[in-house]
Amino acid sequence: MKKTLAIALAFGVASAFAQDLTSKKGEPILPEAGDWAIGVDAAPFLNYAGNMLNGNTSNAAPEMNFLAGNSAILGKMFKDEKTAYRAGIRLGFGSMKTQGLPDQDGYTGAPPTPTVTDVMKVSQRNIALTAGMEMRRGKTRLQGYYGAEAGLALGGSKTTYTYGNAYSSTNPAPTIWDFNTGTQGAAASRTTESKAGGTFGIGIRGFIGAEYFILPKMSIGGEFGWGLVFQSMGEGSTTTEYWDGSKVATTTSKIGKASAFGLDVDNNNSVFGPAASLRLNLHF
């Protein structure tokens, strides 16, 4: 009798801690072959849930935020339940045009003084690509994983300026618009073009992480990584113009190149991301 009770108790305890890997509707909890997944920052969702419990009356709705400061879109495609391909992409191109309205130089008529138009144009690019392989282990809702990936990052920017008031022998310091302060003033010299040195980064990393599936195909987890990275920044330049006493002259100053090499954890690795972040993973 005692032996029977012991067996029954052991079976009951095991049943209580067993993890059913399908939902009540029969939905699989864990990812399957052919599934895709994306990861988002889990902090807004956890903060929202925590504030609901502590009575916070100004609880902001959670948002789907990028995992990393570099804002790459990160995803996976499962080859099978134990293997996934990983990829990240950012293709960023942009331009901005801003106008300033300084007074027209040399105006002698009745007020108000008419204005001319100064224009600042900024263009930039940010490209990031990553690719890798992830292997998984574990047969319960708690899944561990590890793998490796490579990454490439490119960037650059340029700013150009055009001005409404021209240099001349009678106007060697024309009025220009200061786009930093939003005010106007006289300029004995002024910038016409500024180029940031193009950036380039390449690296490879190994990673290890874990995630727990709280709902079918939805998990919370995070990872750490360690890798090898090379980064460089090309030569930049700034071109200015001024009145040399007889004509408009220009001069160009150079900004030196820079490079860096490192073997370190993700927190000091800007080619990859995220760095030890807590993430919400959505599989579909």
Steps between C-alpha positions, in 0.01 A plus 500: 500500500779743593678421175184569302449834678862600435466422130173694480654800679803500272275485194290786633802721564640425156164581341477830687836614368462356150479759225235450233650625174161567340234748602145404602405562137772264382736776384874413519690701760847473344613615153482251213671454166410785266409746777622859488575715804572863586635643823400825671606672821317331789549789749187703404278193542655401833476859627135512400421176683694610808327837515160329480587311819639797695202728437674745267224724360714641218597168345599560137398240242786270396671563167687275257852640521815404313730265689818692427618858471598436142131434431551201273198275440592157638329173412530121474379222271486150649651228284366252754405510868867494603661723234427855385651742251546853639512827308500872571459791264502878505484701179485864600520788253379850574525867418382817667470856370481800735460866405608812687389856422772757579462867409593609149832684509522847343129577520439875542126523451221539747455234769440217539830369363440221248661162558701257290508122527784291639465122458654209689471151346596189696522152348596180678511123465507217752521138386531194722482132404543191717461128429557189708388162625337409831485155661252423776473250785235413756169313487294720733375859487850606604722492191872569485678597181844584365663577167702747297438787258684756289417867451575796276426871563541805275418865561569857395356851480547829315372853567496780239413870538390767253462867589285786383746783573815492286857604578629812327747783546224703663369207703797295630294368795147426376212420729429126530261280695649296783314168481630394843364797693220615270639854482671713236840670503792623291744237371856573387509132397229237467474124445379382161543125546575259783563129439524249780743218434323187378476228764559128445474213744526124466502225758412150612359391834392196695190521719316304765157562643176359636129568468186384681176452307226669701233445232482304174781627275569795737806511724709730717876458498837655436852426386865589548759517228876523454682571176761656278439842341686738269371855449632795301403857420621662178636848450251784546519861387356846552499763222464869581487815288607859572588829329877522451499871410445455126287189450319217673751236614447156648699279734453136596613350829531126543383280786733207562415133457442266795480126553441256783540129559352305786431159646235553766145446622196655330491806725818621326401375155303749290476289182264259674203543726328465728742494793366267770148637456181345632277427205149388411508245216199450275487186282257451213 
